[in-house]
């Protein structure tokens, strides 16, 4: 009797592919810069918050 490897139940990946963001320079400086900006007067657009 030999054992056969079990197949994965479902190899299909769900959901959209993740977005990637290329940051130039140090990421700490980029975070400080983005947090120092004021938020929009009318609020954030729907779907981005």
ABEGO torsion letter per residue (X at the ends): XBBBBBBBABABBBEBBBBBBBBBEBAAAAAAAAAABBBBAAEBBBGAX
